[in-house]
Amino acid sequence: MLIAIIGAGGWGTALGIVAARAGHTVRLWSRNASVVHSINERRVNDLYLAGHGLPDGIEATGEMESVLRDAEIVLLAAPSHATRELLVEASPYARPEMLFVSATKGIEIETNKRISEVVAEVFGRSFSPRFVCLSGPSFAKEVAAGQPTAVVAAGFDKTDSATVQQALGRGNLRVYTNDDVVGTEFGGALKNVMALAAGMVAGLGLGANSVAALITRGLVEMTRLAVKQGARAETLAGLAGLGDLVLTCTGELSRNRRVGYELGRGREIEDITGEMREVAEGVRTARAVKSLADACGVEMPITNEVYAVLYEGKSVGVAVDELMSRPLRGEFKGIVL
């Protein structure tokens, strides 16, 4: 099987390694000529996944037509804010039989649309695209290193989910399936906002009690919005929700947690993100989530405070104090199971 991967960052490259180990031919697309050269000539992605050699069967290109030629599965692994532009660029070479798999964990901030909605909108005039969302607790470096990892493939069609499961569920990567695309996409996007908050708590010097409370209440908040948008609550209790939330809120490799941690220490967001090679999706996603929650009347106090810190100049200490001083209430108020 030929698998095309649009986006040769750390996660796209790690998925390419998994696919090549499973015996597939892999083409990685990157707009960065130095990344293409590094992959093809030195057999490593020095910029985004240094130290992990690439197996045979992987090649890189900067040409969209070349990466998509004869591809059966197209993995989308670029940041959410770049996805629409890349899909438009890919549209002349896309075919109805291609299976589009999103490994992007974010929401388009201009439209508040999930990646599945963006894919449908871009290709919808020509054909109805096949789509699967791949999500779950998965740091790229650990996947590339062969450490056991479990994720979920959620598709509108069970056959498509099973195709992704069989194609990538080999060796150290265990792939489960479900049919809740909405819940799986929201889990992957919303957990990044909560990871920013968890990082802020840690950056303030607060302990495990505070982080555990943040994670648990964050899951309630995530579930509240996702269910309102048509997801199933149990999806948020699975790999794409709780699993990814715990990893991203506590793992040292989490970019979103690291940004939050530095904010908690008093640094400015521009200085923090300016030092990063890859995108912390939660910074942009916080804007989309707040907009979406406000539009549909869902209460999301943690998201509101994260947004206020990022975009309104509120200090992290004040944000935490205001969360703790909110009126007391029932634990599961607002969740319809």
GUBA-924329 format. One line per field, with one value per residue (C-alpha): residue number from 0; x, y, z; chain. Coordinates in nm, 2 decimals. Each point is the difference from the previous one (the first is absolute). Layout:
# residues N
resi [NUM,...]
px [X,...]
py [Y,...]
pz [Z,...]
chain [A,...]
This chain:
# residues 337
resi [0,1,2,3,4,5,6,7,8,9,10,11,12,13,14,15,16,17,18,19,20,21,22,23,24,25,26,27,28,29,30,31,32,33,34,35,36,37,38,39,40,41,42,43,44,45,46,47,48,49,50,51,52,53,54,55,56,57,58,59,60,61,62,63,64,65,66,67,68,69,70,71,72,73,74,75,76,77,78,79,80,81,82,83,84,85,86,87,88,89,90,91,92,93,94,95,96,97,98,99,100,101,102,103,104,105,106,107,108,109,110,111,112,113,114,115,116,117,118,119,120,121,122,123,124,125,126,127,128,129,130,131,132,133,134,135,136,137,138,139,140,141,142,143,144,145,146,147,148,149,150,151,152,153,154,155,156,157,158,159,160,161,162,163,164,165,166,167,168,169,170,171,172,173,174,175,176,177,178,179,180,181,182,183,184,185,186,187,188,189,190,191,192,193,194,195,196,197,198,199,200,201,202,203,204,205,206,207,208,209,210,211,212,213,214,215,216,217,218,219,220,221,222,223,224,225,226,227,228,229,230,231,232,233,234,235,236,237,238,239,240,241,242,243,244,245,246,247,248,249,250,251,252,253,254,255,256,257,258,259,260,261,262,263,264,265,266,267,268,269,270,271,272,273,274,275,276,277,278,279,280,281,282,283,284,285,286,287,288,289,290,291,292,293,294,295,296,297,298,299,300,301,302,303,304,305,306,307,308,309,310,311,312,313,314,315,316,317,318,319,320,321,322,323,324,325,326,327,328,329,330,331,332,333,334,335,336]
px [0.00,0.12,-0.05,0.04,0.06,-0.06,0.22,0.34,0.02,0.07,-0.34,-0.02,0.35,-0.08,-0.31,0.21,0.24,-0.29,-0.14,0.34,0.06,-0.33,0.12,-0.16,0.15,0.00,0.03,0.04,-0.08,0.17,0.02,0.34,0.27,0.25,-0.24,-0.04,0.37,0.07,-0.26,0.12,0.37,0.07,-0.30,-0.10,-0.22,0.27,-0.23,-0.31,0.09,0.38,0.15,-0.25,0.12,-0.25,-0.06,0.01,-0.32,-0.02,0.08,-0.08,-0.11,-0.10,-0.24,-0.36,-0.07,0.29,-0.10,-0.36,0.07,-0.15,-0.05,-0.27,0.01,0.07,0.10,-0.05,0.27,0.04,-0.11,-0.38,0.05,0.18,-0.23,-0.25,0.27,0.18,-0.33,-0.07,0.35,-0.06,-0.35,0.11,0.17,-0.26,-0.21,-0.33,0.16,0.26,-0.05,0.08,0.13,0.03,0.28,-0.05,-0.13,-0.16,-0.29,0.01,-0.02,-0.15,-0.30,-0.01,-0.01,0.15,0.25,-0.26,-0.23,0.29,0.08,-0.37,-0.02,0.31,-0.07,-0.38,-0.05,0.18,-0.07,-0.10,0.34,0.06,0.13,0.14,0.13,0.31,0.05,0.10,0.30,0.30,0.32,0.19,0.34,-0.14,-0.18,0.31,0.20,-0.23,-0.16,-0.35,-0.27,-0.38,-0.21,-0.34,-0.11,-0.35,-0.18,-0.35,0.03,0.11,0.19,0.21,0.09,0.09,0.22,0.20,0.01,0.15,0.24,0.15,-0.08,0.32,0.29,0.00,-0.31,-0.33,-0.30,-0.35,-0.31,-0.32,-0.25,-0.02,0.20,-0.14,0.11,0.34,0.07,-0.11,0.20,0.32,-0.06,-0.14,0.27,0.26,-0.18,-0.02,0.37,0.08,-0.20,0.18,0.33,-0.09,-0.09,0.33,0.18,-0.14,0.16,-0.33,0.00,-0.16,-0.33,-0.05,0.11,-0.24,-0.29,0.08,0.01,-0.32,-0.20,0.16,-0.15,-0.34,0.03,0.12,-0.29,-0.25,0.09,0.06,-0.34,-0.17,0.15,-0.12,0.27,-0.05,0.11,0.18,0.23,0.14,0.06,0.22,0.33,-0.09,-0.13,0.13,0.30,0.13,-0.09,0.21,0.30,-0.01,-0.06,0.28,0.25,0.34,-0.02,-0.32,0.04,-0.32,0.09,0.34,-0.16,-0.24,0.29,0.20,-0.31,-0.04,0.35,-0.08,0.14,-0.18,-0.17,0.18,0.34,-0.10,-0.14,0.28,0.24,-0.20,0.05,-0.34,-0.35,-0.17,-0.35,-0.17,0.10,-0.21,-0.26,-0.08,-0.14,-0.22,-0.12,-0.10,-0.18,-0.18,-0.10,-0.13,-0.20,-0.17,-0.04,0.24,0.17,0.38,0.16,0.35,0.00,-0.11,0.28,0.26,-0.13,0.02,0.36,0.09,-0.19,-0.11,0.31,-0.14,0.26,0.01,-0.03,-0.32,-0.15,0.05,-0.14,-0.31,-0.05,0.02,-0.25,-0.27,-0.34,-0.03,-0.20,-0.07,0.28,-0.16,-0.23,-0.04,0.09,-0.27,0.11]
py [0.00,0.35,0.25,0.37,0.22,0.38,0.16,-0.13,0.14,-0.24,-0.17,-0.04,-0.14,-0.24,-0.13,-0.04,-0.22,-0.21,-0.04,-0.09,-0.26,-0.15,-0.05,0.29,0.24,0.35,0.34,0.30,0.35,0.31,0.36,0.02,-0.10,-0.07,-0.25,-0.17,-0.02,-0.13,-0.28,-0.10,0.04,-0.07,-0.22,0.20,0.31,0.21,0.29,-0.17,-0.35,-0.01,-0.33,-0.23,-0.16,-0.05,-0.35,-0.09,0.08,0.37,0.28,0.38,0.25,0.37,-0.06,-0.07,-0.18,-0.24,-0.08,-0.08,-0.20,-0.35,0.06,-0.22,0.16,0.37,0.10,0.36,0.09,0.38,0.25,0.08,0.36,-0.12,-0.29,0.17,0.17,-0.33,-0.18,0.26,-0.05,-0.38,0.01,-0.02,-0.33,-0.15,-0.30,-0.13,-0.33,0.16,-0.05,0.33,-0.05,0.29,-0.01,0.37,0.10,0.34,0.21,0.26,0.33,0.20,-0.23,-0.21,-0.31,-0.34,-0.15,-0.24,0.30,0.18,-0.31,-0.04,0.37,0.01,-0.32,0.00,0.16,-0.28,-0.31,-0.11,-0.07,-0.31,0.11,-0.14,0.18,-0.15,0.12,-0.10,0.02,-0.01,0.20,-0.02,-0.08,-0.29,-0.14,0.02,-0.16,-0.30,0.05,-0.16,0.25,-0.02,0.23,0.00,0.02,0.15,0.00,0.06,-0.34,-0.30,-0.14,0.31,-0.01,-0.37,0.08,0.25,-0.25,-0.27,0.24,0.16,-0.24,-0.19,-0.05,0.26,0.19,-0.15,0.16,-0.03,0.11,0.19,0.19,0.32,0.24,0.31,-0.12,-0.12,0.33,0.21,-0.22,0.06,0.38,0.08,-0.18,0.24,0.29,-0.19,-0.08,0.37,0.04,-0.30,0.15,0.33,-0.17,-0.17,0.32,0.17,-0.27,-0.16,-0.38,-0.32,0.08,0.30,-0.17,-0.30,0.24,0.18,-0.32,-0.13,0.32,0.05,-0.33,0.11,0.32,-0.18,-0.25,0.28,0.17,-0.32,-0.15,0.33,-0.03,-0.36,-0.21,-0.30,0.05,-0.34,0.11,0.28,-0.27,-0.20,0.03,0.32,0.17,-0.10,-0.18,0.29,0.25,-0.18,-0.03,0.36,0.14,-0.19,-0.11,0.18,-0.02,0.19,0.33,0.14,-0.08,0.16,0.32,0.01,-0.07,0.29,0.23,-0.11,0.11,0.35,-0.01,0.16,-0.22,0.15,-0.08,-0.35,-0.10,0.19,-0.26,-0.30,-0.19,-0.16,0.14,-0.02,-0.05,0.10,0.37,0.04,-0.26,0.19,0.28,-0.24,-0.19,0.32,0.13,-0.33,-0.04,0.35,-0.05,-0.31,0.10,-0.25,0.10,-0.05,0.18,-0.15,0.09,0.35,0.05,-0.14,0.23,0.30,-0.08,-0.04,0.28,0.24,0.04,-0.16,-0.14,-0.37,0.04,0.21,-0.25,-0.29,0.21,0.08,-0.37,-0.10,0.28,-0.10,-0.08,-0.36,-0.24,-0.37,-0.20,-0.10,0.30,0.07,-0.35,-0.19,-0.37]
pz [0.00,-0.08,0.28,-0.05,0.30,-0.03,0.27,0.09,0.35,0.30,-0.01,-0.37,-0.01,0.29,-0.18,-0.32,0.21,0.13,-0.35,-0.15,0.27,-0.09,-0.35,-0.18,-0.24,0.15,-0.15,0.23,-0.12,0.14,-0.12,0.17,-0.24,0.27,0.16,-0.34,-0.05,0.35,-0.04,-0.35,0.04,0.37,0.08,0.30,0.06,0.17,0.06,0.16,0.10,0.05,0.12,-0.17,-0.32,-0.28,-0.13,-0.36,-0.19,0.10,-0.24,0.03,-0.26,-0.01,-0.29,0.08,-0.32,0.06,0.36,-0.10,-0.32,0.04,0.38,0.16,0.35,0.04,0.36,0.09,0.26,-0.04,0.26,-0.01,-0.11,-0.32,-0.08,-0.22,-0.22,-0.04,-0.09,-0.27,-0.13,-0.01,-0.15,-0.37,0.08,0.24,-0.10,0.15,0.08,0.23,0.37,0.18,0.36,0.23,0.26,0.07,0.34,-0.03,-0.12,-0.28,0.18,-0.28,-0.03,0.32,-0.23,0.08,-0.25,-0.13,-0.09,-0.17,-0.21,-0.10,-0.08,-0.22,-0.19,0.02,-0.34,-0.18,0.21,0.35,0.17,0.21,0.34,0.32,0.31,0.16,0.36,0.35,0.25,-0.23,0.03,-0.33,0.15,0.20,-0.30,-0.22,0.28,-0.01,0.34,0.04,-0.10,-0.04,-0.22,-0.15,-0.37,-0.03,-0.33,-0.13,-0.18,0.21,-0.30,-0.02,0.37,-0.04,-0.30,0.21,0.29,-0.22,-0.18,0.31,0.29,-0.01,0.25,0.27,-0.12,0.10,-0.19,0.13,-0.20,0.06,-0.20,0.20,-0.22,0.18,0.34,-0.11,-0.17,0.29,0.24,-0.19,-0.03,0.34,0.20,-0.13,0.17,0.33,-0.04,-0.01,0.33,0.16,-0.10,0.15,0.33,0.01,-0.10,0.30,0.22,0.10,0.07,-0.11,0.17,-0.22,-0.32,0.07,0.06,-0.32,-0.21,0.15,-0.04,-0.34,-0.11,0.12,-0.20,-0.31,0.02,0.05,-0.33,-0.20,0.10,-0.09,-0.34,-0.06,0.16,0.23,0.36,0.01,-0.28,0.23,0.27,-0.25,-0.17,-0.20,0.31,0.34,-0.14,-0.20,0.27,0.27,-0.23,-0.12,0.34,0.18,-0.26,-0.02,-0.39,-0.02,-0.18,0.13,0.36,-0.05,-0.13,0.30,0.24,-0.13,0.02,0.36,0.06,-0.13,-0.35,-0.30,-0.26,-0.29,0.15,0.08,-0.34,-0.18,0.14,-0.13,-0.32,0.00,0.07,0.34,-0.14,0.32,-0.03,-0.32,0.10,0.31,-0.22,-0.20,0.30,0.19,-0.31,-0.05,0.36,0.02,-0.32,0.13,0.36,0.16,0.32,-0.01,0.28,-0.04,-0.37,0.08,0.24,-0.24,-0.27,0.24,0.08,-0.37,-0.15,0.27,0.21,0.31,0.24,0.06,0.38,-0.04,-0.24,0.25,0.28,-0.20,-0.09,0.36,0.11,-0.24,0.16,0.13,-0.21,-0.07,-0.16,-0.32,-0.06,-0.37,-0.13,-0.18,-0.01]
chain [A,A,A,A,A,A,A,A,A,A,A,A,A,A,A,A,A,A,A,A,A,A,A,A,A,A,A,A,A,A,A,A,A,A,A,A,A,A,A,A,A,A,A,A,A,A,A,A,A,A,A,A,A,A,A,A,A,A,A,A,A,A,A,A,A,A,A,A,A,A,A,A,A,A,A,A,A,A,A,A,A,A,A,A,A,A,A,A,A,A,A,A,A,A,A,A,A,A,A,A,A,A,A,A,A,A,A,A,A,A,A,A,A,A,A,A,A,A,A,A,A,A,A,A,A,A,A,A,A,A,A,A,A,A,A,A,A,A,A,A,A,A,A,A,A,A,A,A,A,A,A,A,A,A,A,A,A,A,A,A,A,A,A,A,A,A,A,A,A,A,A,A,A,A,A,A,A,A,A,A,A,A,A,A,A,A,A,A,A,A,A,A,A,A,A,A,A,A,A,A,A,A,A,A,A,A,A,A,A,A,A,A,A,A,A,A,A,A,A,A,A,A,A,A,A,A,A,A,A,A,A,A,A,A,A,A,A,A,A,A,A,A,A,A,A,A,A,A,A,A,A,A,A,A,A,A,A,A,A,A,A,A,A,A,A,A,A,A,A,A,A,A,A,A,A,A,A,A,A,A,A,A,A,A,A,A,A,A,A,A,A,A,A,A,A,A,A,A,A,A,A,A,A,A,A,A,A,A,A,A,A,A,A,A,A,A,A,A,A,A,A,A,A,A,A,A,A,A,A,A,A,A,A,A,A,A,A]
